[in-house]
Every structure is written in structure tokens, then in C-alpha cells.
Amino acid sequence: MSIIVPPMPVRPNIYVADSPGKGRGVFAAHPLKKGEVIEICPVVVLPQEERELLLKSKLYDYYFEWGEEQTLIAIALGYGSLYNHNYQPNAYYEADYERNTLTFICHNNIDADEEITVNYNCDADDDTPVWFDK
């Protein structure tokens, strides 16, 4: 008896491509509507003690502060760590600290092949400079 392994799941809503001046980014594969869930990403949660190690690695620009008191750190799986920042984003994310997931949601309608961006300040309307703009 052989085991049939299904193919890796496809993310039909999104794809990764070069984003001019930003490296890689996440793009809409077809039009997405305001309020639509784009992706639910599991995260790997790391203790505060490992922050210094992370800051010395290439993962420095890819982690999220995590937990109710933001004392932990997390790395998003899926495409979660590849969404680029914008102060006028077309998407936002919500953290679920119990399930250890980040859910990316359309803040506006998004056209096919448009880059999907989020505000790294966790609030779509927060224009506080982020670390690379300071």
C-alpha cells in the first residue's frame, strides 16, 4: 500500500516577485476586495533572550514583536515576512497570540499584479517613522 502525498498547497491569491527598490514583495495574483483575507501565516515564537542573536542575523528585518506585552519575537512563515512597508498600505495584519498566527487582510481593493503592502507600525493610519526611515 502506498501513501499518496498531495502537492504543496498553492497560494492562488498572491505571489512573490521583485519590488523596485525594495527587494522582494508580495503581489496580488488577481483582484482582491477590501476586507478579504489574503493569507494566514503561522509564526515561530522566540523568547526575548534570543533577540540579540536575531539582531545580528539576516532575519533582523523580518521579525515581529510578539505577545500582549510585545516582549517576545516572532518570525512569520508563509509570505508573512515578505510584505513591504507603506505609510498608505492597501493591507493590514492582525496578530493572534493564542494561535500564533498573523492574518493579512485587504485594507482597500487591490488590483491584479499590484504589490500588497502593510504599515509596519501595526496600524494602517500610523505615520510614525519606522526604523529604516529614522
Summary of the structure (lengths in Angstrom):
residues: 134
radius of gyration: 15.8
end to end distance: 60.2
largest distance: 60.2
contacts: 322
relative contact order: 0.22
helix: 10%
strand: 38%
